[in-house]
């Protein structure tokens, strides 16, 4: 059995992904940062509203 430790950033991503899924938010891929943003996102990629994958995909890992 392996031991896995999540970094603070990974924990933050997972928390955000759980919230997005529980609220039924729609997320879309971004061609600029290669991450995912909420569908209504209009800010910069660096503003903290991004995930490295779709929320459902992150939670399935």
Buried (B, 14 or more C-beta within 10 A) or exposed (E): EEEEEEEEEEEEBBEBBEEBBEEEBEBEEEEEEEBBBBEEBEEEBEEEBBBBBBBEEBEEE
